[in-house]
């Protein structure tokens, strides 16, 4: 086996407001992956092999908040990971905390959740051979966390604001987003950070970055991308892209390392 094997699982109906997808990724060979900043928090449950970020070996279970810049992860041979991608508003119900505290952080999951729960799910996954059964095991774990949550449910106003940001590809103004949510801009900012992990403006910039990637993958050139992504001009788009990746778009896209464009944009 030379190429990584990749399977995406759509969560069952009770989980879909909280979890966008659960991924199963296995690779026999060492590989390098560029992690672009995403609009959602991510949990990784590694079953074999190991990964390194900034020359540091990562724990087997990690949680990543929203990020400011692209990162490079080195995966050792014979790696198997299960990756949970939350919806933009879903993480607090499972992590039971303000997710803005995780902004620009990648932490051992046992700094956020009880270690005994992490050991429990990792042991169950290790004892489960079939991939579909592993997905179902993860679902049961996540649903159990949601059912034990003591704080309130997802805010429909924040959910509406997030939907507008995603559907517009990050082009909607903050004033329009606040109006859609039926909130003042200051109230939107305050509640949005706690529920999503960053400000509406930051999430809009991340959504625009993902839209640029989607447009490039669709075969658009930089001029077309600039127009369709809503930038004033191409230098503005290039400058924004460099802030996230440290590279110009064409240089970045032509690199050989695979990147993590979410499957829901494919």
NORWO-V273902 format. One record per helix or strand. SS is the DSSP state (hx for helix, st for strand). FROM is the first residue (numbers start at 0). LEN is the number of residues. Records with the same first field share a line. If there is no record, write none. Layout:
SS->FROM-LEN, FROM-LEN
This chain:
st->4-5, 18-9, 30-5, 41-7, 50-3, 55-2, 60-4, 70-5, 78-8, 105-3, 257-2
hx->12-3, 90-5, 98-4, 108-3, 114-12, 130-17, 155-12, 173-8, 184-12, 199-18, 221-7, 233-12, 248-5, 262-3
